[in-house]
Amino acid sequence: MNLTASGNGMKSDPLEAEVSRFIWESKYRGRAGDRIVDDTVRDTWRRVARAISRAEPADRQRWQAAFLTLLDGFRFLPGGRILAGAGTGFKVTLFNCFVMGTIGDSIDGIFGALREGAITMQQGGGVGYDFSSLRPRGTPARGVGSIASGPVSFMGLWDSMCATMLSTGSRRGAMMATLRCDHPDIETFVTAKQAPGALCHFNLSVQVSDAFMAAVRADREWALVFPAAGGEPPGEEVVLRDWTGREGAMRCRVHRRLRARNLWDSILRATYDHAEPGVLFIDCINRLNNLHYRERLTATNPCGEIPLPPYGACDLGSINLTQFVREPFSAGARLDEDTLAETARLATRFLDDVIDVSRFPLRREAEAARNTRRIGLGITGLADALVMLGLDYGSEEARAVATGIMRTVCLAAYRTSIELAAEKGMFPAFARDGYLSSPFIAGLPADIRDAVAKHGIRNSHLIAIAPTGSISLLANNISSGIEPAFAAGYSRNVLDASGDVRAFELTDRAVASWQRTRLPSQSRLPPAFRSAAELSPREHLLMQAALQPFVDNAISKTINVAEETSFEDFRGVYDMAYDLGLKGCTTFRVSPARAAILSAGNEGANAPHCCVMEREAD
């Protein structure tokens, strides 16, 4: 590997910001009880590089050295569970998040699923669930002569479990709950978090289908249905639908009908006022799934960047783009694409090795991960890198550069995965014709498609863009994921090791770099700097859409919306997201109903949706 050490990283302390040292010590510094294992952050990198290189069948010293160079200077940021757990000997998973198995529609099924979630969360994984398999409220449970209380009532069990399992420490449990837009309890689900303190450990997302969007736009009625139990009274309306946890089309009883546009408006009104629920365009997710031939996806990890099948897991890491800008803030500022591509190649191998060294809370999670070998290589620090290049985040030129970055990372990852398949073997669930027929794979360059046909591929999916909340703070407060910088300077609350809140005054990484080098006559802010609140929803959406063609999993992105935005204009954000072919949409609008973790004067309530403490899964 020809990566070079980053700058003066081996001479100076890599932890430049106070919050970075705090994050490292509270979340990622290796300890054995009261004994400190990692004296410095470089010791953390060595521990991780040594642990991950053990997956290599040969030349382990070579790969350990390569992985250490990869991590040096925060060039590559593995997911938080990797940083915290690799090489410690603790019985923890290195996977940040899981989607759990289908919840059986019975007391045994519900509490069995709850138990699996508790075991997974205890070992460090966030969890996602599709609650659509549970019968609606008011439905007779004929076997025991009682009445079902509905999926939302049982979500409270998970919320309490999560609060109990992770009641102390610097991490908070993260969970995702999804529900179909045609489930009879969808309206209750949409408003489930509006009471103070309700389901505070859950993120909520509605599975929105193409059929529903067509009904909304045609102003038609929409049927709310659930699989028929048999023995329905004569005259009951029944339709055929594919359903969560069931094989093939099911006879579903129509419980009632309502105007599709009214339901859509209720979803958006809840989001307008409370920032929940998010929306998953579930048919788009499944159309573009590389494994469309063997699985149907109905849930995601807690922040939405990895749609997963039952017991699927996300193995995450992000390339820090600020480390690839040469001559920042100058007329000659440029991105080192060759080094970026080489970093993506090595990071792909690193994440593939994580699968083989990680523990798994459940046997079925291990089987799912090893059968498909999904990874999620992403980017972070995009906004800061654009500022360093002199580019306005909302500009067409910035989107073109960002698209080029994502293309470089994606193609390097795919070519590496093909090489790994030739070296180590393809993922076991690979089926050549089915895989090559995926629209995403069909859109890759011909040389990649031909190589897949010849050699197979090591990983079913390779690219995901995560929110990277904590690990971006660790890397000296770079901008998170592909989000714009929140503000030039702001206050942020962070949990310490005992679970208490500590406030930090932060300066955006690109702004801090600019201020160290600017002349007295120059502005306090870099010329290209724009905060998240200064960008229009359209500019947010266009950036997400620009990158999605090179992301085979999904993108965690918050669309900031100004408080004064009318509901009709807000509604248009979701119409635009759907028309752009996005896999999902999450918005955040300041409102009296929603508190924020960040504060920067009047901008404080514009906190990114993914960055409140209870949402962070890393």
GIWOKA-V766691 format. One record per residue. PSI is psi in whole degrees, -180 to 180 (* if undefined). OMEGA is omega in radians with two decimals (none if undefined). Layout:
PSI;OMEGA / PSI;OMEGA
This chain:
137;-3.07 / 22;3.05 / 144;3.11 / 156;3.09 / 148;-3.00 / 110;3.00 / -133;3.12 / 26;-3.02 / -30;-3.08 / -4;-3.12 / -30;-3.07 / 166;3.12 / 120;3.14 / -23;-3.09 / 89;-3.04 / -32;-3.07 / 146;3.13 / -41;-3.13 / -30;3.14 / -45;3.09 / -40;3.13 / -45;3.13 / -44;3.13 / -48;-3.07 / -35;-3.06 / -25;-3.03 / -37;-2.88 / -9;-3.13 / 128;-3.11 / 131;3.10 / 152;2.99 / 93;-3.00 / -124;3.11 / -7;-3.11 / 129;3.12 / 127;3.13 / -42;-3.12 / 107;3.11 / -32;-3.14 / 169;3.10 / -26;3.06 / -32;3.04 / -36;3.06 / -45;3.11 / -41;3.13 / -43;3.13 / -45;-3.11 / -46;-3.13 / -42;3.13 / -45;-3.10 / -44;-3.07 / -33;-3.13 / -15;3.11 / -16;3.08 / -17;-3.09 / 131;-3.12 / -19;-3.11 / 162;3.08 / 43;-3.08 / -37;3.13 / -39;3.12 / -45;-3.10 / -32;3.06 / -44;3.12 / -40;3.13 / -43;3.14 / -35;3.09 / -42;3.08 / -37;3.10 / -41;-3.09 / -26;-3.03 / 133;3.09 / 17;-3.12 / 33;3.07 / -43;3.11 / 133;-3.09 / 100;3.07 / 158;3.06 / 154;-3.03 / -34;-3.14 / -30;3.08 / -49;3.13 / -41;-3.07 / -33;-2.94 / -27;-3.02 / 127;3.07 / 5;-3.12 / -22;-3.07 / -3;3.10 / 153;3.12 / 74;-3.12 / 160;3.06 / 152;3.06 / 4;3.12 / 130;-3.09 / -42;-2.95 / 157;3.12 / 152;2.82 / 129;-3.01 / 173;-3.12 / 167;3.11 / 134;3.14 / 119;3.11 / 140;-3.07 / 63;3.13 / 165;3.11 / -42;3.09 / -44;-3.14 / -42;-3.10 / -48;-3.09 / -25;3.00 / -42;3.10 / -38;3.10 / -43;3.11 / -46;3.13 / -39;3.10 / -40;3.13 / -42;3.13 / -44;-3.13 / -43;-3.12 / -34;3.12 / -35;-3.13 / 5;2.99 / 1;-3.09 / 136;2.92 / 162;-3.03 / 147;3.04 / 147;-3.12 / 146;2.88 / 114;-3.11 / 9;-3.08 / -16;-3.12 / -13;-3.11 / 135;-3.07 / 152;-3.06 / 160;3.12 / 136;3.10 / -4;3.12 / 134;3.10 / 135;2.96 / 87;-2.91 / -33;-3.07 / -27;-3.10 / 4;3.08 / 31;3.14 / -178;-3.12 / 132;-3.13 / 144;3.14 / -8;3.03 / 159;-3.05 / -37;-3.08 / -37;3.13 / -38;-3.13 / -23;3.05 / -28;3.10 / -31;3.08 / -45;3.13 / -41;-3.12 / -43;3.12 / -41;3.10 / -45;-3.12 / -44;3.13 / -37;-3.14 / -43;-3.09 / -36;-3.03 / 49;-3.07 / -13;3.10 / 167;3.07 / 177;-3.00 / -1;3.08 / 148;3.00 / 144;-3.13 / 138;3.12 / 131;3.11 / 147;3.02 / 134;3.00 / 132;3.04 / 157;3.05 / 142;3.12 / 149;3.12 / -7;3.09 / 12;3.07 / 139;-3.09 / -21;-3.14 / 18;-3.06 / -37;-3.12 / -38;3.07 / -40;3.11 / -43;-3.08 / -36;-3.08 / 11;-2.96 / -27;-3.06 / 10;-3.02 / -20;3.04 / 139;-3.14 / 129;3.10 / 0;-3.09 / 130;3.02 / 44;-3.00 / -13;3.10 / 1;-3.13 / 142;2.73 / 143;-3.12 / 139;3.04 / 138;3.09 / 131;3.02 / 107;-3.10 / 123;-3.10 / 162;3.04 / -38;-3.14 / -39;3.11 / -45;3.13 / -37;3.08 / -40;3.12 / -38;3.10 / -48;-3.04 / -27;3.08 / 0;-3.11 / 51;3.12 / 171;3.00 / 158;-3.12 / 130;-3.09 / 132;3.00 / 124;-2.91 / 165;3.03 / 147;-3.12 / 133;-3.12 / 140;-3.13 / -12;-3.04 / 146;3.14 / 21;3.08 / 150;3.12 / 149;3.09 / 143;3.12 / -9;3.08 / 134;3.12 / 132;-3.12 / 138;3.08 / 163;3.10 / 129;3.11 / 144;2.87 / 144;-3.04 / 149;3.13 / 126;3.07 / 2;-3.14 / 149;3.13 / 126;3.08 / 180;-3.13 / 134;-3.10 / 147;2.95 / 118;-3.09 / 133;3.10 / 134;3.06 / 113;-3.13 / -41;3.07 / 170;3.09 / 150;3.06 / 168;3.14 / 123;-3.09 / -40;-3.10 / -32;3.11 / -42;3.10 / -44;3.12 / -45;3.13 / -33;3.11 / -36;3.06 / -48;-3.09 / -34;3.11 / -41;3.10 / -41;3.13 / -39;3.12 / -42;-3.06 / -30;-2.96 / 1;3.13 / 16;3.08 / 148;0.05 / 164;2.92 / 177;-3.12 / 131;3.00 / 120;3.06 / 87;-2.83 / -31;3.11 / -37;3.05 / -43;3.10 / -45;-3.09 / -34;3.08 / -41;-3.03 / 6;3.13 / 124;3.13 / -25;3.14 / 35;3.14 / -24;-3.06 / -7;-3.08 / -5;-3.09 / 152;3.00 / 128;-3.06 / 133;3.13 / 2;-3.13 / 164;3.13 / 172;2.96 / 172;-2.97 / -32;3.14 / 0;2.92 / 1;-3.06 / -9;3.13 / 98;2.94 / 133;-3.01 / 152;3.01 / 175;3.08 / 130;3.14 / 12;3.08 / 156;-3.07 / 154;3.11 / 128;-3.07 / 99;-2.84 / 152;2.99 / 151;-3.04 / 138;3.06 / 129;-3.11 / 102;-3.01 / -24;-3.13 / -21;-3.12 / -2;-3.08 / 7;3.09 / 123;3.11 / 142;-3.11 / 55;-3.08 / 149;3.07 / 11;-3.14 / 170;3.08 / -22;3.14 / 13;-3.12 / 136;-3.09 / 163;3.11 / 131;3.12 / 88;-3.05 / -31;3.14 / -45;3.12 / -35;3.07 / -46;-3.13 / -42;3.12 / -38;3.09 / -42;3.11 / -38;3.13 / -46;-3.11 / -38;3.12 / -34;3.08 / -45;3.11 / -42;3.12 / -51;-3.10 / -35;3.06 / -39;3.11 / -31;3.12 / -39;-3.12 / -38;-3.03 / -18;3.13 / -12;-3.07 / 148;2.86 / 162;3.06 / 135;-3.13 / -36;-3.07 / 147;3.12 / -39;-3.10 / -28;3.06 / -40;3.09 / -43;3.14 / -44;-3.12 / -43;-3.12 / -43;-3.09 / -23;-3.13 / -32;-3.11 / -23;3.13 / 41;3.05 / 137;2.92 / 167;-3.14 / 81;3.07 / 129;-3.11 / -165;3.13 / 155;3.00 / 165;-3.09 / 17;-3.10 / -50;-3.07 / -44;3.13 / -39;3.10 / -41;3.11 / -42;3.10 / -43;3.14 / -27;3.08 / -3;3.13 / 25;-3.05 / 132;3.06 / 124;-3.08 / -36;-3.07 / 1;-3.05 / 157;3.09 / -36;3.14 / -40;3.11 / -41;3.12 / -37;3.12 / -42;3.12 / -44;3.13 / -40;3.09 / -42;3.10 / -39;3.09 / -48;-3.08 / -37;3.10 / -45;3.12 / -47;-3.12 / -46;-3.09 / -51;-3.07 / -36;3.08 / -41;-3.14 / -45;-3.13 / -42;-3.14 / -38;3.09 / -42;-3.13 / -35;3.07 / -42;3.09 / -39;3.11 / -35;3.09 / -42;3.11 / -33;-3.09 / -43;-2.97 / -13;-3.11 / 148;3.14 / 166;3.11 / 142;-2.98 / -29;-3.10 / 8;-3.12 / 130;3.00 / 112;-2.91 / -54;-3.04 / -43;3.12 / -43;-3.12 / -45;-3.11 / -19;3.12 / -6;3.08 / 134;3.12 / -36;3.13 / -47;-3.14 / -38;3.13 / -24;-3.14 / -4;3.13 / 160;3.13 / 152;-3.06 / -36;-3.11 / -34;3.11 / -45;3.13 / -42;3.14 / -39;-3.14 / -37;3.07 / -44;3.14 / -34;-3.08 / -45;-2.98 / -12;-2.95 / -165;-3.13 / 148;-3.03 / -32;-3.01 / 132;-3.09 / -38;3.12 / 150;-3.03 / -25;-2.94 / 132;3.02 / 147;3.10 / 109;-3.10 / 165;-3.14 / -24;3.03 / 42;-3.07 / -61;-3.05 / -40;-3.08 / -24;3.04 / -34;2.99 / -41;3.11 / -39;-3.10 / 42;3.05 / 38;3.01 / 50;2.95 / 160;3.08 / 148;-2.96 / 127;3.07 / -130;3.06 / 13;3.14 / 149;2.92 / 160;3.03 / 138;-3.12 / -50;3.12 / 165;3.11 / -42;3.10 / 143;-3.06 / 170;3.07 / 140;3.14 / 138;3.06 / 134;-3.13 / 145;3.12 / 137;3.05 / -177;-3.03 / -23;3.11 / -1;3.14 / 2;3.11 / 158;-3.10 / 135;3.05 / 136;-3.11 / 139;3.08 / 141;2.97 / 120;-3.00 / 151;2.99 / 132;3.11 / 141;-3.04 / -47;-3.14 / -39;3.12 / -44;3.13 / -42;3.12 / -42;3.11 / -45;-3.06 / -26;3.09 / -24;-3.01 / -9;-3.03 / 156;3.05 / 156;-3.14 / -28;-3.10 / -9;-3.07 / 159;3.14 / 153;3.09 / -26;-3.13 / 147;3.06 / 145;-3.07 / -32;-3.06 / 1;-3.03 / 129;2.97 / 133;-3.14 / 168;3.14 / -39;-3.10 / -20;-3.13 / -8;3.13 / 146;3.10 / 156;3.04 / -37;3.13 / -43;3.14 / -38;3.04 / -50;-3.08 / -41;-3.11 / -34;3.07 / -45;3.11 / -43;-3.13 / -33;-3.13 / -32;-3.06 / -25;-3.01 / -34;3.14 / -16;3.14 / 21;3.12 / 110;-3.07 / -22;3.01 / -105;3.10 / -177;-3.04 / 128;2.97 / 116;-3.07 / 134;3.08 / 129;3.08 / 108;3.13 / 134;-3.11 / 131;-3.10 / 149;-3.09 / -37;-3.06 / -2;3.13 / 131;3.12 / 158;3.13 / -37;-3.14 / -41;3.08 / -38;3.09 / -43;3.10 / -38;-3.13 / -25;3.09 / -43;-3.12 / -35;3.04 / -43;3.14 / -42;3.13 / -43;3.13 / -45;-3.11 / -28;3.09 / -6;3.14 / 26;3.12 / 155;-3.14 / -17;3.13 / 171;3.13 / 130;3.06 / 129;-3.12 / 159;3.01 / 121;3.09 / 136;3.06 / 133;3.05 / 156;3.12 / -21;-3.07 / -7;-2.98 / 119;3.06 / 161;-3.11 / 153;3.13 / -29;-3.08 / 155;3.02 / 134;3.10 / 71;-3.03 / -134;-3.14 / -14;-3.13 / -11;-2.93 / -38;-3.07 / -2;3.10 / 28;-3.12 / 138;3.05 / 138;-3.06 / -32;-3.06 / -5;-2.92 / 9;2.99 / 154;-2.94 / -38;-3.06 / -8;-3.12 / -18;-3.00 / 124;-3.11 / 2;-3.11 / *;none
